[in-house]
Structures are given as structure tokens and as C-alpha cells.
């Protein structure tokens, strides 16, 4: 299985899975450990059942791993995918929503905090006894907002947005699972997947402004959405379209000042 993060789309890669990735990897390691143990037991039984004409043994471990459909791997949709900028998941084959939420990260002028962005679940609640009121001089997390020039709005498809201008709406996200696919990648610079890969979504690379503090680049769906009710200019983690600079990048195929496409693919 592949997990896809979809930002900008709430139920809309593939690297910021943090705890989610750890959980999935632990699940996978446990599954492999169980299969190895099962292999050992079956091999011991097979040795006792050997006769001169036939050896009855278990299927090879690799073959049985390929048959399993419960091992899940994380992927992002839009931010190198979970699903950045959407509240729903791609309308692909065997792609389902795990949860939707809103993108959050460090304030764009702060020196500290996290460099990555998170997809905070929308039905968030505080557990009694699991928090302390008031700031404790720790790390802060803020909502994320679009920051795109009006001249760039023509590049986007606003059919699911409810408006014609991204800025300064808040950025939604979705975590999606591709149940029949095990591999995922985000390709910067193109808008279509290679032959043999399933295209989850395509869009544009976004990241912090070049005068702001550094953060990660993400692939944002070209059919974005916004967090409902968000219109204020509150700062936080900001999303700008990424433009190529040459000759630092080779001038040809790259063109100075042009926006960079991206695509999220699974297989």
C-alpha cells in the first residue's frame, strides 16, 4: 500500500510522514518478522516430511510478501504527497482517504521550529489531562497560507476552489492510501508520470519565499482548495510558487523565471 499526502486538497508528495511513516514502517517490520518466524517453523516441518521424490515446503518469503495487501507505506499528495492543498484524495484506482485537515508549520520569519509542514487532522480534540494551558516557551506551529501573485492564477484550475484567487486562504491537506500500489515518487520539473506509473495528481512546486527562512519544497495540486472560512492574512507558513534561476540551473531546458511543474506517481 502507498500512503499519499495531499495538500491544498482536503478529502489532495509522497517524505513528511514523521510519526505516520514510523508507524507504517514498524508495522511492515513486524509483518516481515512474523513471516520469517513462520518460514522457520514451516521449514522445520518440511525437513521432517521429506521423502525421496518430493519436498513440500512453504512459498518463498518474497512471493508471500508480494501477496500481502496490509503493509502500508506512506506517500504525499501535493507536498511530496500526503495531499497538499486539497481536502479529498485523487480520484484514482484504489485510492482512499485516511483523514483530511489543514497544513501547519513554522512562522515564516522565525529562526527555530520545524522545517517541514504537517497535515493536522480536521477533527482535532484535546484529551483531558494531556495538555498544560498557556505557552511554555517551546516550539510554535502556525497555519499555512497561499502566497501567489495574481498573475499566476491563470495557471491553476479553480473549479473546486470557490473563488479565483489563492492568497491569502489557508492551505488544506489530505492523507490518502493507495491500497494496491507499493511505490511512490514525486518528479519535479514535469507534469506527467513515466509509462507504467499511476498519476495521482500534477501541479506546481511551492515553498518559502527566497527572502524568508528556509523550509521544504512541496508538490501542490494544480486544482487547489482552501480551508473553509479562511480569508484573513495571518502569516504563518507561506506557500509561494517556485521559479527556476539560470545559469545556476542550465539555461535550456530551464528558463529564467518560469514556474516549475511537478507530478506525484505511484506503482
C-alpha positions in Angstrom: 0.0 0.0 0.0 1.1 3.6 -0.5 0.1 6.5 1.7 -0.4 9.8 -0.2 -0.3 13.2 1.4 -2.5 15.7 -0.5 -2.0 19.3 0.4 -4.3 22.1 -0.7 -7.0 19.4 -1.1 -8.8 18.0 1.8 -10.7 14.6 1.4 -5.5 16.2 -2.3 4.5 14.1 -2.2 4.8 11.4 -1.2 8.7 12.4 2.9 6.8 14.2 5.7 5.3 11.4 7.2 7.1 11.7 10.5 5.2 9.6 13.1 2.9 8.2 10.5 5.8 6.8 8.5 7.4 5.4 11.6 4.1 3.6 12.5 3.8 2.2 9.0 7.4 1.1 8.9 7.1 -0.6 12.3 4.0 -2.4 11.0 5.9 -3.6 8.0 8.9 -4.7 10.0 6.6 -6.7 12.3 4.9 -8.3 9.3 8.2 -9.4 7.9 9.4 -10.7 11.3 6.3 -12.8 11.6 6.8 -14.2 8.1 10.4 -15.1 8.9 9.3 -16.9 12.0 6.6 -18.7 10.0 9.2 -19.6 7.4 11.4 -21.1 10.1 8.6 -23.2 11.5 7.4 -24.4 8.1 11.0 -25.3 7.0 11.5 -27.4 10.1 8.3 -29.2 9.4 9.3 -29.6 5.7 12.5 -31.3 6.8 10.6 -33.9 8.7 8.2 -34.5 5.7 10.9 -35.0 3.1 10.8 -38.2 1.0 13.0 -39.3 -1.8 10.7 -38.0 -4.5 9.2 -34.7 -3.2 9.9 -31.8 -0.9 6.8 -30.0 0.4 7.8 -26.5 1.7 6.3 -23.0 2.1 6.1 -20.4 -0.6 9.3 -18.3 -0.8 9.2 -15.3 1.5 9.4 -12.8 -1.3 6.4 -14.4 -3.1 4.3 -14.2 0.1 5.3 -10.6 0.8 4.1 -9.6 -2.6 0.7 -11.3 -1.9 0.2 -9.2 1.3 -2.0 -6.2 1.0 -1.8 -5.0 4.5 1.7 -3.5 4.6 1.2 0.2 4.1 3.9 2.7 3.0 3.5 6.5 3.3 3.2 8.9 0.3 2.4 12.5 0.0 -0.1 14.2 -2.3 0.9 17.7 -3.2 3.7 18.1 -0.7 5.6 15.2 -2.0 2.2 13.9 -1.1 0.0 13.4 1.5 -2.3 15.6 -0.4 -1.3 19.2 -0.2 -3.9 21.8 -1.0 -6.9 19.6 -1.2 -9.4 18.1 1.3 -10.1 15.0 -0.7 -8.0 12.3 -2.3 -7.2 11.7 -6.0 -9.9 10.0 -7.9 -7.6 7.2 -8.9 -8.0 3.4 -8.7 -7.9 2.0 -5.2 -7.1 5.4 -3.6 -8.9 6.1 -0.3 -8.9 8.9 2.3 -7.3 8.3 5.7 -8.0 11.7 7.1 -8.2 15.4 6.0 -7.0 18.5 7.7 -5.1 21.8 7.4 -1.4 22.4 6.7 0.6 23.8 9.5 4.3 24.8 10.0 6.7 27.3 11.5 6.2 31.1 11.1 8.0 32.3 8.0 10.3 34.8 9.9 11.2 32.5 12.9 14.7 31.1 13.1 13.6 28.0 15.0 10.7 25.5 14.8 10.3 22.7 12.3 11.4 22.9 8.6 8.7 20.5 7.4 4.9 21.1 7.2 2.4 18.9 8.9 -1.2 17.9 7.9 -3.1 18.5 11.2 -6.3 16.4 11.3 -9.5 18.4 11.0 -11.5 16.7 13.8 -8.8 17.7 16.3 -9.6 17.4 20.0 -7.5 17.8 23.3 -7.5 14.8 25.6 -8.3 15.6 29.2 -5.1 15.7 31.3 -2.8 15.6 28.2 -2.1 19.3 28.0 -1.0 22.4 30.0 -2.7 25.7 29.4 -0.5 28.7 28.3 2.7 28.9 26.4 5.7 27.1 27.9 8.4 28.8 25.8 8.6 25.9 23.4 8.2 25.3 19.7 5.2 27.0 18.0 3.2 25.8 15.0 1.0 28.1 12.7 -1.4 27.6 9.9 -0.2 27.8 6.3 -1.4 30.3 3.7 -1.1 30.6 0.0 1.0 33.5 -1.4 0.8 33.6 -5.1 0.9 36.6 -7.4 -2.4 37.3 -9.2 -0.6 36.9 -12.5 -0.1 33.2 -11.6 -3.8 32.4 -11.0 -4.3 31.6 -14.7 -2.1 28.5 -14.2 -4.5 26.9 -11.8 -7.8 25.2 -12.1 -10.3 26.8 -9.6 -13.3 24.6 -10.3 -13.1 23.2 -6.7 -11.9 26.4 -5.0 -15.0 28.6 -4.8 -13.1 31.7 -6.0 -10.4 32.8 -8.4 -7.6 33.9 -6.1 -5.5 31.7 -3.8 -4.0 34.4 -1.5 -4.3 34.6 1.5 -6.5 31.5 2.1 -5.3 28.7 4.4 -4.0 25.5 2.8 -5.9 22.2 3.4 -4.5 18.7 3.1 -5.5 15.0 3.0 -3.7 11.8 3.8 -4.6 9.1 1.3 -3.8 5.4 0.9 -3.3 3.7 -2.4 -4.1 0.1 -1.4 -2.8 -1.7 -4.5 0.5 0.2 -5.0 3.7 0.0 -3.1 6.0 2.6 -4.6 5.6 6.4 -4.9 7.6 9.3 -6.1 7.4 13.0 -6.8 9.1 14.2 -10.0 9.9 17.9 -10.1 10.0 19.6 -13.5 7.4 17.6 -15.4 3.6 17.2 -15.2 3.2 13.6 -16.4 4.2 10.2 -14.9 6.5 7.8 -16.8 5.0 4.8 -18.6 3.7 2.1 -16.2 3.1 4.5 -13.3 -0.3 5.8 -12.0 -0.6 9.5 -11.8 -2.1 10.6 -8.5 -2.0 14.3 -9.3 0.1 17.0 -11.0 0.7 20.6 -10.1 3.4 23.1 -9.2 6.3 23.1 -6.7 5.8 25.6 -3.9 8.0 26.6 -1.0 9.0 29.6 1.2 9.9 33.0 -0.3 13.5 33.4 -1.1 13.8 36.2 1.5 12.2 34.1 4.2 13.5 31.3 6.5 14.2 28.0 4.7 11.6 25.3 4.5 10.7 22.4 2.3 9.6 22.3 -1.3 6.3 20.5 -1.9 4.3 19.5 -5.0 0.9 21.3 -4.8 -2.1 20.2 -6.8 -3.0 22.4 -9.7 -6.6 22.1 -8.8 -6.3 23.6 -5.3 -8.9 24.1 -2.5 -8.9 26.3 0.6 -9.7 25.7 4.3 -13.4 26.7 4.5 -13.9 30.1 6.1 -10.2 31.1 5.9 -9.7 34.6 4.3 -7.5 36.5 6.8 -3.9 37.5 6.2 -2.4 35.9 9.4 1.1 34.9 8.3 2.4 31.6 9.4 3.9 29.0 7.0 3.6 30.6 3.5 3.4 28.9 0.1 5.0 30.6 -2.9 5.4 29.2 -6.4 8.9 28.1 -7.2 10.7 29.7 -10.2 13.8 28.5 -11.9 17.0 30.6 -11.9 19.6 30.1 -14.6 22.5 29.9 -15.4 22.8 28.4 -11.9 20.4 25.8 -13.4 21.3 25.2 -17.0 19.6 27.7 -19.3 18.0 25.2 -21.6 15.9 23.3 -20.7 15.3 25.7 -17.7 14.1 29.3 -18.4 14.9 32.1 -16.0 11.8 33.0 -14.0 9.5 30.2 -15.2 7.4 28.2 -12.7 8.3 24.5 -12.2 5.7 21.8 -12.7 5.6 18.5 -10.7 3.7 15.2 -10.6 3.1 12.5 -7.9 3.2 8.9 -9.2 2.5 5.5 -7.7 3.1 2.0 -8.8 
